[in-house]
């Protein structure tokens, strides 16, 4: 029972803060927490957790009450490289980082 989110437009450093809180929680409790957390990355994690729960219910006939978050790994995705023009025809780099999410659920 897995779900992935690839090249999500938020830095991995920000996403790991919320992932650390949710890791190991039962899925029902994690979904409630993520639904009301006031951050952009909580909404993104909510979608991935909800997708994993839906995959478990549809493909493996599991109940949401029996599942918990076993593995939640946030890795670095591709980096969009942009620039800000400055004096003398030079450029200061702007790195727009992305994240990859890998989520695995287990049965209690």
C-alpha positions in Angstrom: 0.0 0.0 0.0 2.0 2.9 -1.4 1.6 6.3 -2.8 4.0 8.7 -4.4 4.1 12.4 -5.0 6.8 13.6 -7.4 8.3 17.0 -8.2 6.0 18.8 -5.8 6.8 22.5 -5.9 7.9 23.0 -2.2 11.3 22.6 -0.7 12.1 19.2 1.0 13.3 21.1 4.1 9.8 22.6 4.7 8.0 19.3 3.9 10.1 17.2 6.4 8.9 19.3 9.3 5.3 18.1 8.9 6.3 14.7 7.8 8.2 14.1 11.1 5.0 14.8 13.0 2.8 12.5 10.9 5.2 9.5 10.7 4.0 6.5 12.6 0.5 7.9 13.2 -2.7 5.9 12.4 -4.1 7.1 9.1 -7.3 8.5 10.5 -5.5 10.6 13.0 -3.0 11.7 10.4 -5.7 12.8 8.0 -7.4 14.8 10.7 -4.2 16.5 11.7 -3.2 17.4 8.1 -6.7 18.6 7.2 -6.6 21.4 9.8 -2.9 22.2 9.8 -2.5 25.8 8.4 0.3 25.2 5.9 0.6 24.5 2.2 2.7 21.4 2.6 0.1 19.9 5.0 -2.5 20.0 2.2 0.0 18.3 -0.1 0.7 15.5 2.4 -3.0 15.2 3.0 -3.5 14.3 -0.7 -0.7 11.7 -0.7 -1.9 10.0 2.6 -5.5 10.0 1.3 -4.3 8.5 -2.0 -2.5 5.7 -0.1 -5.6 5.0 2.0 -7.7 4.8 -1.1 -5.3 2.5 -2.8 -5.3 0.2 0.3 -9.1 0.2 0.5 -9.6 -0.4 -3.2 -6.8 -2.7 -4.1 -6.2 -4.7 -0.9 -9.6 -4.5 0.8 -8.2 -3.0 4.0 -10.0 -0.8 6.4 -8.8 2.7 7.2 -9.0 2.0 10.9 -6.4 -0.8 10.7 -3.7 1.2 8.8 -0.9 3.3 10.0 1.9 5.3 8.3 5.0 3.0 8.3 7.4 4.8 6.0 7.2 8.5 4.9 10.3 9.6 3.0 10.9 13.1 1.6 13.6 13.3 -0.9 15.0 16.1 -3.2 13.4 16.4 -6.6 14.5 18.4 -9.6 15.6 22.0 -9.1 14.3 24.7 -11.4 17.1 27.2 -12.0 16.1 30.8 -12.4 18.0 34.1 -12.1 17.7 37.6 -11.0 19.5 40.2 -13.1 21.9 42.5 -11.3 24.4 45.2 -12.3 27.1 44.7 -15.0 25.1 42.1 -16.8 25.4 39.5 -14.1 22.8 37.2 -12.6 22.1 36.0 -9.1 20.8 32.5 -9.0 17.3 31.6 -7.7 16.8 27.9 -7.0 13.2 26.7 -7.0 13.4 23.3 -5.2 11.0 20.4 -5.5 10.3 17.4 -3.4 9.5 13.7 -3.9 7.3 11.9 -1.4 7.2 8.2 -0.8 4.6 6.9 1.6 4.0 3.3 2.7 1.2 2.1 4.9 1.1 -1.1 7.1 -1.7 -3.0 8.8 -1.7 -3.0 12.6 
